[in-house]
């Protein structure tokens, strides 16, 4: 198994393969998102973090997921439009994935193993679970869905140096 997130390839919203190697050297915040969730307003906080820290090397990677209460039922195009119109999202979004179960995206299998949740659980509990990854591609920390993006700021700032 790889130790680096950069070894994974994910799908763009339009279906093209996108290598996470393109983000080599960046601090990453990887988030499973949903458009119709109580935590959906976190898009605003995520975008604020992105605007504040992207020049210093932060990338936020959004992965829509419909596994929790069917809260992201739209097509990839509808999801992207929603994120841009309602929250001004300019950070990279990817195609819809699954984060739990047999069909879980390989990236999420890696993230969950590298940073288990409470009591060692690898399962993603809900939308807006966040993973912080350092500039060498190593998963540093997992944050619960209720953790607001602003509450992660000091950890991001520390990794950016």
Phi, psi and omega in degrees: 000145181282153174260352187247134177293339184291348180277357183263151174238134181236171181263136173288169177299337179263006172097358179282149176287133177234119180283132175287351173300338177296342182257013181307134179088352180266152168276132184243143168241112184257127188226132170272124190247167173206146185273341186233045186242155175301336180268359183307324178301348176297341175307322181297313179294323177297316180295323177297317176300316182298314180297322184286323190245355185297325179295336179269356175116016177269136168235136173252129182245117181261133180235099178301143181215136182251018186278346186247103179063020181051047187266008172218066187282345186291172174287166177304319180296317179295320180296314180298316180298316179301312183297319182286316183290318187271331186230001179062030184298123177241353177283159184297130173246150181244178177289157181298138181225174168253144182248345178234162174085184183297329183267012180301140178300138180306325177302315182288329173299318179295312182301315183293323179289321183288330182220079180296159179275201181304139179058026177078008180295135176266348182292139171280127185276329182194177176300152176068030164286137186237142177237129177261130184236134181279177184293349176262003178091008182269133177288124185262316187203151175246140180238140179292159180305324183283351176290119181287146179309320180298334180285350180263350188306316183294328177291320178296312181302317180296318180291328180284343175077000000 
